[in-house]
Amino acid sequence: MTTHKGGELRALFTPRGIAVVGVSADPTKLGAALARSVSRFPGYVGLVNARRPDPAAGVYATVAEAAEHGPVDLALVCVPAAGCADAVAEAAKAGVRAAVIYGGGFAEAGPQGERHQRELADVAERTGIRILGPNTSGFLTPSLTASFVPGAADVPAGRIAVVAASGGVNHALAFLLGEAGHGISLAVGLGNGVDITTADVLDHLATDPGTTAVALHIESVADGRRLTEAVARLRATRPVVALVVGRHDIGAFAASHTGALATSWRTTRAALAQAGAVLVDDERELVDAVSALSLVRLPAAADPGVGLVTAQAGPGLLLLDDLRGRRAAVPELAAQTQRCLAGILPPLTYQANPVDTGRPGPGFAAVLDTVAMDPAVDLIAAYALHEPAAFDLLAAVDEALHSVPLLLGVGGAGDDVQRVRRALLDRGVPVACDPHGLAAMTGALLADARACSRMAAAPAPAQPVDIGGPGPFDEDRAKTLLDRLGVPTMPRRACADRAEAHRALAELTGPVAVKLLDAAVLHKTEIGGVRLGVSTPAELDEALDALETVGASRFLVESMAPAGVDLVVGARRDPVFGPVVLVGLGGTTAEALADVSIRLAPLSPAQAAAMPAELAGHALLEGWRGGPALDSAALGRVAVALGDLLLAHPELAEIEINPLRITAQGLVALDAVCVAADAPAPGGDD
């Protein structure tokens, strides 16, 4: 794929004039549909049909002839795949600076299509013309409907941009935003992305004054670091909400737990979150989240507090439950706040947070103001049914002081409910239709504020260390490398024969673990390559006999570690994002539960130390039932060291500690795997 970093896209999205290449007199053809779509474009439109030109009707044989009658910055190409490269080259020769390729039959269609796509890439590289597509349904802006999808021209103009991998998803999101009362500043489907990428469009939007928030749909990523850099630049001024497809992908066999757990979906989501994007799980949440963020953005805060106000207890409980799942802080209101509420609300209502108003009445604005004044509340999420006979919601919103941002859920049906929701949006108040939508909006504002708070200076550059020469790395070599990185390990001896193993037993304190020592076998436990709790020479002989039956010729004898809680900490060289660091629960538990946290390297010790808090099982690391508690700062130093190791040493593909045990004395690495970048596929146990 050819990528023109920082390329100019104004010719694509704000052209002075357009040429529709491949226009047809048959109204069912793609070229005819495009000609109809652009008919309302305020600039020049030239139509091109090489086989049936009709200059009197404004249909020309070439783009060059069309350009004689008006400026042409953009060519909308509707010809078969085999002719697209020539058509784009001809347009570029005529001075056209951008093109959209709508048709299919390219890389998605097999070897012949791949050849056609390479030809397009060559034209872009040779001429500098920017190409959107191929295999796309185009884009929408307030002034140009460069799409053949019916109804696309009816999407209202607005302040939200949609950047989608799929043309179909692009239009689906644009339609949903329109239904929700919002419009679009840009909605673009990238298709096969032969030239223009997601990062290109995000860089364009970073300087677009008409865009206040961006909805991002990702299917696959070619250049991960460039994508995250573009997201980080954009979200500094405009929030980005991302939906990543592929949650249920089954990865191919990986050498380690780190490789198995750091799937493309997990890694992409983690990378986008690290860059500051807000993550969502489906298209409806994407619409709710980006809608709210287009209107309201909280100041940076590590854990903003939410005040919940509900006019119906049941929906309020749904909202509270959903927000708890998003790890939202819903603090108990201060005693003074509760005393003020008691003077406004009936005595039997719950007033500590959530605040249940009972059937709402004229005091609703006073309730909102009272909750907003609580020192622990940074925003209010309120839900009410549309009950005009009970109270005037719009009047209450107008009366409220709005000392903190307000999000509203308004339940009901009919035209009057739609009018109220529209009026709230006009007042700059994000509005949802149900408790889940309100929770998605609230969660998005919280996630964005947290992301702003953790944006830090770039970590220090990674420094090389002595890795002891080229691979392969057996466990002893891997642990020697950990020793050099400052990661604690247990006392051990690498033994070439049984006699050395017996000397090691005599030298080491307490019971020992006896392991097969072979760089080709990464998962020793699964083949019976580990014996624990060996204390006597007789037990050692029994252990050595067992290891020799599975092919052991060298042994590692190592002091047993104290009891504790096990983690997996690893770094691997991701093919898209480069070095990534992973922290999760240790052993096979990590893979079974997929309870992991991932970051791109480099990262700061503080960023790394925060990773365990994201685990669903993080309570196990906090002294669960009297067990040892994790020293997060020490873990942060380990994770940083592993990430920096891969950054400084391209000859390494992966390093993993599994388990890294939390003990009363601190962290200790019990097993380690290190894989050279050019190592053959490991085997021996799976």
C-alpha positions in Angstrom: 0.0 0.0 0.0 1.3 3.5 -0.8 0.7 6.1 1.8 1.4 9.8 1.3 1.9 11.0 4.9 0.3 14.4 5.6 -1.1 14.6 2.1 -3.5 17.3 1.0 -7.1 16.2 0.9 -8.9 19.4 0.2 -9.1 18.6 -3.5 -11.0 15.4 -2.4 -13.5 16.8 0.1 -13.8 20.5 -1.0 -13.2 20.4 -4.8 -13.9 23.4 -7.0 -15.2 21.1 -9.7 -15.9 17.4 -10.4 -15.7 15.0 -13.3 -17.9 11.9 -13.3 -15.9 9.3 -15.3 -18.0 6.6 -16.8 -21.4 8.4 -16.7 -24.2 6.4 -18.4 -27.5 7.0 -20.0 -28.8 3.9 -18.3 -30.3 5.2 -15.0 -29.6 1.8 -13.3 -25.8 2.1 -13.8 -23.4 3.4 -11.2 -22.2 6.3 -13.4 -25.8 7.6 -13.8 -26.4 7.3 -10.0 -23.3 9.4 -9.3 -24.3 12.0 -11.8 -27.7 12.3 -10.0 -26.0 12.5 -6.6 -23.7 15.4 -7.5 -26.3 17.3 -9.4 -26.8 19.6 -6.4 -23.1 20.3 -6.0 -22.6 24.1 -6.2 -19.4 23.9 -8.3 -18.6 22.7 -11.8 -19.7 19.2 -12.8 -18.3 17.6 -16.0 -19.6 14.3 -17.3 -17.2 11.9 -19.1 -18.1 9.0 -21.4 -15.3 8.0 -23.8 -17.6 5.8 -26.0 -20.7 8.1 -26.2 -19.6 11.7 -25.8 -22.2 14.5 -26.3 -20.6 17.9 -25.7 -23.9 19.6 -26.3 -25.3 17.8 -23.3 -22.2 18.3 -21.2 -20.8 14.8 -21.8 -17.2 14.7 -22.9 -14.8 12.1 -24.2 -12.0 12.8 -21.8 -11.5 14.5 -18.4 -9.2 16.9 -20.2 -12.0 18.0 -22.5 -14.3 18.4 -19.4 -11.7 20.5 -17.7 -11.7 23.0 -20.6 -15.2 24.1 -19.4 -14.5 24.4 -15.7 -12.0 23.5 -13.0 -11.8 19.8 -12.2 -10.1 18.8 -8.9 -11.9 15.5 -8.3 -12.7 12.6 -10.6 -15.5 10.2 -9.6 -14.5 7.0 -11.4 -17.2 4.5 -12.4 -15.5 2.2 -14.8 -14.5 -1.5 -14.6 -11.5 -2.5 -12.5 -9.3 -3.2 -15.5 -9.7 0.3 -16.8 -9.4 2.3 -13.5 -5.6 2.8 -13.5 -5.7 4.3 -17.0 -8.7 6.4 -16.2 -7.0 7.8 -13.0 -3.7 8.4 -14.9 -5.6 10.3 -17.6 -7.3 12.4 -15.0 -4.0 13.2 -13.2 -2.5 14.3 -16.5 -5.4 16.7 -16.9 -4.6 18.3 -13.6 -7.1 16.4 -11.4 -5.7 16.1 -7.8 -8.0 13.4 -6.3 -10.1 10.5 -7.4 -12.7 8.1 -5.9 -12.8 4.5 -7.3 -16.3 3.1 -6.6 -16.2 -0.3 -8.2 -15.1 -3.6 -6.9 -12.9 -6.3 -8.5 -9.7 -5.4 -6.8 -7.7 -7.0 -4.0 -10.9 -8.4 -2.4 -11.5 -10.4 -5.6 -8.3 -12.5 -5.9 -5.0 -12.3 -7.9 -6.3 -10.5 -10.9 -7.9 -7.9 -8.7 -4.7 -7.5 -6.7 -2.9 -6.7 -9.9 -5.5 -4.0 -10.7 -5.0 -2.6 -7.2 -1.2 -2.5 -7.6 -1.7 -0.6 -10.8 -3.8 2.0 -9.0 -1.1 2.3 -6.3 1.5 2.8 -9.0 -0.5 5.7 -10.5 -0.9 7.4 -7.1 2.9 7.0 -6.4 3.9 8.2 -9.9 1.5 11.2 -10.3 0.7 12.3 -6.7 -3.0 12.1 -7.3 -4.9 11.1 -4.1 -7.1 8.0 -4.4 -10.1 7.1 -2.2 -11.0 3.4 -2.5 -11.3 1.3 -4.5 -14.4 -0.6 -3.5 -16.1 2.2 -1.7 -19.5 3.9 -1.8 -17.8 7.3 -1.5 -18.3 10.1 1.0 -20.7 12.9 2.1 -20.0 16.5 3.1 -22.5 19.3 3.6 -21.9 20.5 0.1 -21.2 17.3 -1.8 -22.9 13.9 -1.9 -20.2 11.8 -3.7 -22.2 8.6 -3.0 -24.5 6.4 -5.0 -26.4 5.2 -1.9 -30.1 6.2 -1.9 -31.0 8.7 0.8 -27.4 9.8 1.3 -28.2 13.3 0.2 -30.8 13.6 3.0 -28.3 13.3 5.8 -28.2 16.7 7.5 -25.1 18.8 7.8 -23.6 18.9 11.3 -20.4 18.8 13.3 -19.6 15.0 13.5 -17.2 13.3 11.1 -17.5 9.6 10.3 -14.4 7.7 9.2 -15.2 4.1 8.4 -13.4 1.2 6.8 -16.6 0.1 5.1 -18.7 2.2 2.9 -21.8 0.4 4.1 -21.0 1.1 7.8 -20.2 4.7 6.9 -23.7 5.3 5.5 -25.3 3.3 8.4 -23.6 5.6 10.9 -24.5 8.7 9.0 -28.1 7.6 8.8 -28.2 6.8 12.6 -26.6 10.2 13.4 -29.3 11.9 11.3 -32.1 10.0 13.1 -30.5 11.0 16.5 -30.8 14.6 15.5 -27.2 15.2 14.5 -25.6 15.9 11.2 -22.3 15.2 9.6 -19.3 17.4 8.6 -17.8 14.5 6.7 -18.7 10.8 6.3 -16.2 8.7 4.3 -15.9 5.0 3.6 -12.2 4.1 2.9 -12.9 0.8 1.0 -9.7 -1.0 0.1 -7.5 2.0 1.1 -5.0 1.7 -1.8 -3.8 5.2 -1.1 -5.8 7.3 1.4 -5.9 5.8 4.8 -7.7 6.4 8.1 -4.7 8.3 9.4 -4.8 10.6 6.3 -8.4 11.5 6.9 -7.8 12.0 10.7 -5.0 14.4 9.9 -7.3 16.3 7.5 -10.0 16.6 10.2 -7.5 18.0 12.7 -7.7 21.3 10.9 -11.3 21.2 9.9 -13.2 23.9 11.8 -16.6 22.3 11.0 -15.8 19.1 12.9 -16.1 18.9 16.7 -16.0 15.0 17.2 -15.1 12.0 15.1 -16.6 8.5 14.9 -14.0 6.0 13.8 -14.8 2.4 12.5 -11.8 0.1 12.1 -11.7 -3.3 10.4 -7.9 -3.8 9.9 -4.8 -1.6 10.3 -1.8 -1.5 8.0 0.4 1.0 9.7 -0.5 0.9 13.4 1.9 3.6 14.7 0.9 6.1 12.1 -2.8 5.5 13.0 -2.2 6.0 16.7 -0.1 9.1 16.1 -2.9 10.6 14.0 -5.5 9.8 16.7 -3.3 11.4 19.4 -2.9 14.5 17.3 -6.6 14.8 16.6 -8.0 14.0 20.0 -6.0 16.9 21.5 -8.6 19.2 20.0 -11.5 16.9 18.9 -12.6 13.7 20.7 -12.4 10.5 18.8 -14.7 7.5 19.4 -13.6 4.2 18.0 -15.4 0.9 17.1 -13.0 -1.9 16.3 -14.3 -5.0 14.5 -13.0 -8.5 15.2 -13.7 -9.3 18.9 -14.3 -13.0 18.1 -11.4 -13.6 15.8 -9.6 -16.9 16.5 -5.8 -16.3 16.3 -3.3 -18.7 14.8 -1.0 -20.7 17.1 1.3 -18.4 19.0 4.5 -19.3 20.7 3.5 -17.8 24.1 0.6 -16.6 26.1 1.5 -13.1 25.2 1.2 -13.9 21.5 -2.1 -15.8 22.0 -3.6 -13.0 24.0 -2.4 -9.9 22.1 -4.8 -10.6 19.2 -5.2 -7.9 16.5 -8.6 -6.8 18.0 -7.3 -6.5 21.6 -4.1 -4.8 20.5 -5.8 -2.3 18.2 -8.3 -1.3 20.9 -5.5 -0.9 23.4 -3.4 1.1 21.0 -6.3 3.4 20.2 -7.2 3.9 23.9 -3.5 4.6 24.7 -3.7 7.3 22.0 -6.7 8.9 23.6 -9.7 7.4 21.7 -12.9 6.4 23.5 -13.7 2.8 22.8 -17.2 1.4 22.2 -18.6 -2.0 21.5 -21.2 -1.5 18.8 -22.6 1.0 16.3 -25.4 2.3 18.5 -23.0 3.1 21.4 -20.7 4.7 18.8 -23.6 7.1 17.8 -24.5 7.9 21.4 -20.9 8.5 22.5 -19.9 10.7 19.6 -23.1 12.6 19.8 -22.5 13.5 23.4 -18.8 14.4 22.8 -19.7 16.6 19.9 -21.6 18.9 22.3 -19.8 18.4 25.7 -16.2 17.6 26.8 -15.2 17.4 30.4 -11.9 18.8 31.7 -9.1 16.3 32.2 -9.7 14.2 35.4 -8.5 10.8 36.6 -11.9 9.8 37.9 -14.8 12.3 37.4 -17.8 11.9 39.7 -21.3 11.4 38.2 -24.5 12.6 39.9 -27.5 10.5 38.8 -31.0 12.0 38.9 -33.9 9.9 37.9 -37.6 10.5 37.8 -38.3 6.7 37.7 -36.6 4.3 40.0 -36.4 1.4 37.6 -34.7 3.2 34.7 -32.4 4.8 37.3 -31.3 1.3 38.5 -30.6 0.3 34.9 -28.5 3.4 34.5 -26.6 2.9 37.7 -25.9 -0.8 36.9 -24.6 0.1 33.5 -22.3 2.9 34.8 -20.9 0.6 37.5 -19.9 -1.8 34.6 -18.1 1.1 33.0 -16.2 1.8 36.3 -17.9 5.1 36.7 -17.5 6.9 40.1 -21.0 7.5 41.5 -20.1 9.1 44.9 -22.4 9.4 47.8 -23.5 13.0 48.0 -22.3 15.2 50.8 -24.5 15.6 53.9 -25.1 19.2 53.1 -26.3 18.2 49.6 -28.6 15.6 51.0 -30.1 18.1 53.5 -30.8 20.5 50.6 -32.5 17.7 48.6 -34.6 16.8 51.6 -36.1 20.2 51.5 -37.1 19.8 47.8 -38.1 16.1 47.4 -40.7 13.9 49.1 -39.3 12.1 52.2 -39.5 8.6 50.9 -37.3 9.1 47.9 -33.6 8.0 47.8 -31.4 11.1 47.8 -27.8 9.9 48.4 -26.9 9.3 44.7 -28.7 8.2 42.6 -31.3 10.9 43.4 -34.8 9.6 42.9 -37.2 12.5 42.5 -40.4 10.4 42.4 -42.8 11.7 39.8 -41.0 14.9 38.7 -42.6 18.3 39.4 -41.7 22.0 39.3 -38.7 21.4 41.6 -36.7 19.4 39.0 -34.4 22.3 38.1 -33.6 22.9 41.8 -32.7 19.2 42.1 -30.3 19.4 39.2 -28.7 22.5 40.6 -28.3 21.0 44.1 -26.7 17.9 42.8 -24.5 19.9 40.5 -23.2 21.9 43.5 -21.9 18.8 45.3 -18.1 19.0 45.4 -17.8 15.3 44.2 -20.0 15.7 41.1 -18.4 16.7 37.8 -21.4 15.9 35.6 -25.1 15.0 35.9 -26.8 12.1 34.0 -30.6 12.5 34.4 -33.4 10.3 33.1 -37.1 11.1 32.9 -40.1 10.0 30.9 -41.8 12.7 28.8 -44.6 13.7 31.1 -45.8 17.2 30.0 -48.7 17.1 32.4 -46.4 16.7 35.4 -43.6 19.2 34.5 -42.0 21.1 31.6 -38.6 19.5 31.1 -37.4 22.2 28.7 -38.4 24.9 31.2 -36.5 23.0 33.9 -33.4 22.8 31.8 -33.6 26.5 30.9 -34.0 27.3 34.6 -31.1 25.2 35.8 -27.7 26.9 36.3 -25.7 24.2 34.5 -22.7 24.6 36.8 -21.6 21.1 35.5 -22.4 19.5 32.2 -25.8 17.8 32.0 -26.7 14.7 30.0 -30.4 13.7 29.6 -32.3 10.6 28.8 -35.8 11.3 27.7 -38.2 8.3 27.3 -41.4 8.3 25.4 -42.8 8.1 21.9 -44.4 10.4 19.4 -43.8 13.7 17.7 -43.8 15.7 20.9 -41.0 13.6 22.4 -39.0 14.1 19.2 -39.6 17.9 19.5 -38.3 17.9 23.1 -35.2 15.9 22.2 -34.5 18.2 19.3 -34.9 21.3 21.5 -32.5 19.9 24.1 -29.9 19.3 21.4 -30.4 22.9 20.2 -29.6 24.0 23.8 -26.4 22.0 23.6 -27.7 19.2 26.0 -26.8 15.7 24.8 -29.9 13.5 24.9 -30.5 9.8 24.7 -33.6 7.7 24.2 -33.1 5.1 26.9 -31.0 4.4 30.0 -28.4 2.4 28.1 -27.9 5.2 25.6 -27.5 7.7 28.5 -24.9 5.4 30.1 -23.0 5.2 26.9 -22.9 8.9 26.6 -21.8 9.3 30.2 -19.2 6.6 29.9 -17.8 8.3 26.8 -17.4 11.7 28.6 -15.7 9.9 31.5 -13.3 7.9 29.2 -12.4 11.1 27.3 -11.6 13.0 30.6 -9.5 10.1 31.9 -7.6 9.9 28.6 -6.9 13.6 28.8 -5.6 13.2 32.3 -3.1 10.5 31.5 -1.6 12.1 28.4 2.1 12.4 29.6 5.4 13.4 28.2 7.2 10.9 26.0 9.0 8.2 27.9 12.8 8.2 27.9 14.4 6.5 24.9 15.1 2.8 25.3 18.7 1.9 26.0 20.4 -1.4 24.7 21.6 -4.0 27.2 23.9 -7.0 26.9 21.7 -9.8 25.8 24.5 -12.3 25.8 24.7 -12.9 22.0 22.3 -14.2 19.4 19.6 -16.8 20.1 18.3 -19.3 20.8 17.5 -18.6 24.4 16.7 -21.3 26.9 15.2 -20.5 30.2 18.5 -19.9 31.9 19.6 -17.5 29.2 16.3 -15.7 29.4 16.5 -15.4 33.1 20.1 -14.1 32.9 18.7 -11.4 30.6 16.0 -10.6 33.2 18.8 -10.4 35.9 20.5 -7.7 33.7 17.1 -5.8 33.4 16.8 -5.8 37.2 13.9 -8.3 37.3 14.3 -10.6 40.4 14.7 -14.4 39.8 15.2 -17.3 42.1 18.7 -18.8 42.6 19.3 -21.5 40.0 21.9 -23.6 38.3 22.0 -24.7 34.6 23.2 -28.4 34.6 24.7 -30.3 31.8 24.3 -33.7 33.4 23.0 -35.5 36.4 26.1 -35.0 38.5 25.8 -31.2 38.1 22.2 -31.4 39.0 23.1 -33.2 42.3 25.7 -30.5 43.1 23.1 -27.8 42.5 20.7 -29.5 44.9 23.3 -29.5 47.5 24.2 -25.8 47.0 20.7 -24.4 46.8 18.5 -23.7 49.8 15.3 -25.6 50.4 13.2 -27.6 47.9 13.9 -27.0 44.3 12.2 -27.1 40.9 13.8 -29.3 38.3 13.1 -28.4 34.7 14.0 -29.6 31.2 16.4 -27.0 29.7 15.9 -26.7 26.0 15.4 -23.5 24.0 13.1 -25.4 21.5 10.6 -26.2 24.2 8.7 -23.1 25.4 5.8 -24.7 27.4 7.6 -27.3 29.5 4.7 -28.1 31.9 2.5 -29.5 29.2 4.9 -32.2 28.3 5.9 -33.1 31.8 9.1 -31.1 31.7 8.8 -29.6 35.2 9.1 -31.3 38.6 8.4 -29.3 41.8 9.2 -29.7 45.4 12.4 -31.8 45.0 14.3 -32.0 48.4 16.4 -35.2 48.5 18.9 -36.9 46.2 16.4 -39.7 45.7 13.7 -37.4 44.7 16.1 -35.6 42.3 17.0 -38.9 40.6 13.3 -39.7 40.2 12.8 -36.2 38.7 15.7 -36.6 36.3 14.5 -40.0 35.2 11.1 -38.5 34.3 12.6 -35.5 32.4 14.9 -37.8 30.4 11.9 -39.7 29.2 10.6 -36.5 27.6 14.0 -35.9 25.9 15.8 -33.8 28.5 19.6 -33.8 28.2 20.2 -30.5 30.2 18.5 -29.5 33.3 17.6 -26.3 35.3 17.7 -26.7 39.1 16.1 -23.7 40.8 15.0 -22.8 44.3 11.3 -22.9 44.9 9.6 -19.5 45.2 7.3 -18.6 48.1 3.5 -18.8 47.6 1.8 -15.9 46.0 -0.4 -14.6 43.1 0.8 -15.2 39.6 0.9 -12.7 36.7 2.0 -12.9 33.1 4.1 -9.9 31.8 5.4 -10.0 28.3 6.4 -8.0 25.3 6.2 -9.0 21.7 6.8 -7.4 18.3 3.4 -6.9 16.8 3.4 -6.9 13.0 1.2 -3.8 12.8 2.0 -1.8 15.9 5.6 -2.8 16.7 6.6 -3.7 20.3 3.6 -4.1 22.7 3.5 -4.9 26.4 1.0 -7.2 28.0 0.0 -7.7 31.7 -2.5 -10.3 32.8 -3.3 -13.0 35.3 -0.7 -15.7 35.2 -0.5 -19.2 33.9 -3.2 -20.7 31.7 -5.8 -18.5 33.5 -4.7 -15.6 31.3 -5.6 -17.4 28.1 -8.8 -18.9 29.5 -10.2 -15.6 30.7 -8.5 -13.2 28.3 -8.2 -10.8 31.2 -5.3 -8.7 30.0 -4.1 -5.1 29.6 -2.0 -4.1 26.6 0.1 -1.0 25.8 2.4 0.0 23.0 6.0 0.5 23.9 7.5 2.7 25.0 5.5 3.6 28.0 6.3 5.4 31.3 6.5 3.6 34.6 3.3 5.4 35.7 1.5 4.2 32.6 2.7 0.6 33.1 1.8 0.7 36.8 -1.8 1.5 35.9 -2.2 -1.6 33.7 -3.3 -4.1 36.5 -6.2 -1.8 37.5 -7.8 -2.6 34.2 -8.0 -6.4 34.9 -11.3 -7.8 35.8 -9.4 -9.9 38.4 -7.5 -6.9 39.9 -8.9 -7.6 43.4 -6.7 -10.7 43.5 -3.7 -8.4 43.3 -4.7 -6.3 46.3 -4.1 -8.6 49.2 -7.1 -10.8 48.5 -8.0 -12.9 51.6 -4.7 -12.0 53.3 -2.5 -12.8 50.3 0.4 -10.6 49.1 -0.4 -7.3 47.5 1.1 -6.1 44.2 3.7 -3.4 44.2 2.3 -1.6 41.2 5.4 0.6 40.8 7.7 -2.5 40.8 5.5 -4.1 38.2 5.6 -0.9 36.1 9.4 -1.1 36.1 9.3 -4.7 34.8 6.8 -3.9 32.1 8.8 -0.8 30.9 12.0 -2.9 30.9 10.5 -5.6 28.7 9.1 -3.1 26.2 12.3 -1.1 26.1 14.2 -4.3 25.5 12.4 -5.0 22.3 12.6 -1.3 21.2 16.4 -1.3 21.7 17.0 -4.8 20.2 15.3 -5.5 16.9 17.0 -8.9 16.9 14.4 -10.0 19.6 10.8 -10.9 18.7 9.4 -11.6 22.1 10.1 -11.9 25.8 7.7 -13.2 28.5 7.6 -13.8 32.2 4.9 -16.4 33.1 4.5 -16.5 35.9 5.8 -13.3 37.5 4.8 -14.1 41.1 3.6 -11.5 43.7 5.1 -12.6 47.0 5.3 -11.1 50.5 9.0 -10.3 49.6 8.1 -8.7 46.2 8.0 -9.8 42.6 9.9 -12.8 41.3 10.1 -14.3 37.8 9.5 -18.1 37.9 9.7 -18.8 34.2 10.8 -16.8 31.2 10.7 -17.2 27.4 12.8 -15.1 25.0 12.5 -15.6 21.2 14.9 -14.2 18.6 13.4 -12.4 15.7 14.7 -14.9 13.2 14.0 -18.0 15.3 12.2 -20.9 13.6 8.7 -21.8 14.8 9.0 -23.3 18.3 7.7 -26.8 19.1 8.0 -29.7 21.4 4.8 -29.4 23.5 1.7 -28.3 21.6 
